[in-house]
Amino acid sequence: MSSHGDRLDKADDTMDRVTVRMDDWQIAAIDQLVENGAYANVSEFVRHAVDEQLEADHV
């Protein structure tokens, strides 16, 4: 994985893959949101959740 120490520019349109471990119930809930059309796919959900948290933390 590449270093992102100075890559906080939101205009940077390159994306890296990140692997996370989650509880089964979390994965099932995300899958349900995707199936219901709330998000196009799991990646979109994760990007949205991360963006929301970064904004809440004023990053």
Kinemage of the C-alpha trace (Angstrom):
@kinemage 1
@onewidth
@group {chain A} dominant
@subgroup {mainchain}
@vectorlist {calphas} color= white
{ca met a 1} P 0.000 0.000 0.000
{ca ser a 2} L 1.283 3.457 -0.823
{ca ser a 3} L 1.964 6.159 1.736
{ca his a 4} L -0.697 8.851 1.984
{ca gly a 5} L 0.933 11.250 4.429
{ca asp a 6} L 0.555 14.244 2.136
{ca arg a 7} L -2.286 12.966 -0.115
{ca leu a 8} L -5.242 14.694 1.517
{ca asp a 9} L -6.219 16.591 -1.637
{ca lys a 10} L -9.825 15.593 -2.423
{ca ala a 11} L -9.228 16.382 -6.108
{ca asp a 12} L -6.756 13.480 -6.366
{ca asp a 13} L -8.732 10.919 -8.362
{ca thr a 14} L -6.430 7.935 -7.888
{ca met a 15} L -7.718 5.174 -5.650
{ca asp a 16} L -5.963 2.423 -3.739
{ca arg a 17} L -7.450 -0.812 -2.461
{ca val a 18} L -7.903 -1.210 1.297
{ca thr a 19} L -8.756 -4.449 3.087
{ca val a 20} L -10.711 -4.368 6.351
{ca arg a 21} L -12.097 -7.011 8.681
{ca met a 22} L -15.731 -6.578 9.689
{ca asp a 23} L -18.293 -8.527 11.684
{ca asp a 24} L -20.741 -10.626 9.673
{ca trp a 25} L -23.695 -8.471 10.765
{ca gln a 26} L -21.972 -5.327 9.431
{ca ile a 27} L -21.333 -6.932 6.054
{ca ala a 28} L -24.926 -8.179 5.907
{ca ala a 29} L -26.266 -4.695 6.713
{ca ile a 30} L -24.112 -3.091 4.015
{ca asp a 31} L -25.136 -5.774 1.507
{ca gln a 32} L -28.796 -5.077 2.314
{ca leu a 33} L -28.313 -1.345 1.668
{ca val a 34} L -26.714 -2.170 -1.688
{ca glu a 35} L -29.505 -4.613 -2.574
{ca asn a 36} L -32.096 -1.961 -1.670
{ca gly a 37} L -30.426 0.500 -4.028
{ca ala a 38} L -29.168 2.921 -1.377
{ca tyr a 39} L -25.650 2.487 -2.791
{ca ala a 40} L -24.428 1.195 -6.137
{ca asn a 41} L -21.978 -1.187 -4.486
{ca val a 42} L -20.059 -1.854 -1.269
{ca ser a 43} L -17.169 0.383 -2.318
{ca glu a 44} L -19.525 3.338 -2.745
{ca phe a 45} L -20.909 2.742 0.751
{ca val a 46} L -17.437 2.559 2.286
{ca arg a 47} L -16.249 5.721 0.494
{ca his a 48} L -19.382 7.545 1.674
{ca ala a 49} L -18.935 6.366 5.277
{ca val a 50} L -15.269 7.365 5.301
{ca asp a 51} L -16.025 10.774 3.769
{ca glu a 52} L -18.725 11.400 6.389
{ca gln a 53} L -16.377 10.497 9.241
{ca leu a 54} L -13.533 12.628 7.883
{ca glu a 55} L -15.875 15.601 7.563
{ca ala a 56} L -17.148 15.025 11.113
{ca asp a 57} L -13.540 14.973 12.320
{ca his a 58} L -12.814 18.158 10.338
{ca val a 59} L -10.065 16.570 8.252
